[in-house]
Amino acid sequence: MKKLRLFFTCAVCKIAHYILRSLGRGGTALPGSIALRLYPGILEELSDGLRCIVISGTNGKTTTSSMIRNMLPEQDSSCISNRSGANMTNGIAASFVLETDFFGRRKKQKKYAVAECDEAFLSEVSRALCPEIILVTNIFRDQLDRYGEVSHIRDVICRGIKAAPGAKVCLNADCPLTASIGEEIPNQILYFGVDADIASRTEKSSDVPRCLSCGEMYEYRKHTFSHLGDWYCPACGAHRPVPDISVKAASPGKDGTDISFLCRDTEFDARVSVPGTYNIYNAVSALSVMYALGADPSKTAERLGDCRPPFGRMEEFELNGNAIKLMLAKNPEGMDRILEYLSMEKDLAMFVFALNDNYNDGTDISWIWDADFEGFVSESNKDNRYFTFGTRKRDMLLRLKYAGLDTEKINLLDGEKELTEALSESETGVYIAANYTSMLNIWDILNTIRGRGDRTKEKWN
């Protein structure tokens, strides 16, 4: 009976996936929901015998998961993963089912499962997968209408880790919220952090300004961005844990970053091919996972130079000889890091800021007022071209106006046709910062413009 139920569940899930793909849809959430409804224990069944790694946290889950997959012994071919970024339980379940035949047998020899997991679903996924390793990248304010304040996110993640008491846990030492989880869990812990001087242009700490233990203001020996850095409380003595693996030096550039890592007493160099200061954190967090797996970080770090950006995360396109870079920005901290990266562009460029308020984005878009558009506008070439796009394009225009940009330089793009025309006519490089659903829409538009046809499979894998 159990085998028959598993067969029926896998068959229905695969058929639903095929139909949705045929319609140009992702085919991740709904098939997974069907599988979980028909066979609630399917994740436990299909993950049996795999070394499971779960990645959670606010920012960086998809890129870090990609880095980890690339550093595994047999790289992508050795693991099951929700590469599409569908990180709720149903998306993770679908990724497991689609790697099996109709009888639930894995199609190829797999040793690992790498699953990025939405914070709210970490408890459920941890109980199902019994992960060997859980990585928490960071905790920032994100989708207030859904998650609430950062303290709530921290508590949700902590409960998720407690659901897997046997897992090794990799925590961001530089984030007071993330590091504090280590005080409440019995798990073996590895800390990672950044000791390099990569301080942002704005030294704000709006998310966690006060000590979680006594309420006094944190101070920093070294600050990277937002509330991240070598923090300590002068009142009660709370302080950043000593990282097991850290970044000692970093030289960020437009096309990547040269990094010196330190793991215990061993120092080694590597290049991260995905640009952006936040990818320095993604890289060291991915290496902490490899170290927890028992791999030699100095060897696996060499593969960081081969990592390609996941779709929509610093992904580059080419159109009429010009480079177009598509970047996901879904909360204040993510946007700040992208704006910091955009400020490196001193040549003439076209900038598109796309903002939707769909359910998957979070319907509260007030977060754009907490991002440092002022610093970006003040540092940008005054002859650049600026565009806004999406359901809340007028809110984005207003934000740029109050940041100091002349509204005569800002163009509202009403629909896909106008965006297509603007991109096709551009004679300069193009940078697009978009939140989640607008990023998906623009990804499709870019491929249509280039005549690449239906790339649904590539998009969702």
Buried (B, 14 or more C-beta within 10 A) or exposed (E): EEEEBBBEBBBBBBEBBEEBBEEEBBBBBBBBBBBBEBBEEBBEBBBEEBBBBBBBBBBBBBBBBBBBBBBBEEEEEBBBBBBBBBBBBBBBBBBBBBBBEBEBEBEEEBBBBBBBBBBBBBBBBBEBBBBBBBBBBBBBBBBBEEBEEBBEBBBBBBEBBBBBEEBBBBBBBBBBBBBBBBEEBEBEBBBBBBBBEBBBBBEBBEBBEEBBBEEBEBBBEBBBBBBBBBBBBEBEEBBBBEBBBBBBBBEBEEEBBBBBBBBEEEEBEBBBBBBBBBBBBBBBBBBBBBBBBEBEBBEBBEBBBEBEBBBBBBBEBEBEEBEBBBBBBBBBBBBBBBBBBBBEBEEEBBBBBBBBBBEEBBBEBEBBEBBBBBBBBEBBEEEBBBBBBBBBBEBBBBBBBEBEBEEEBBBEBEEBEBBBEBBEEBEBBBBBBBBBBBBBBBBBBBBBBBEEEEBBEEBBB
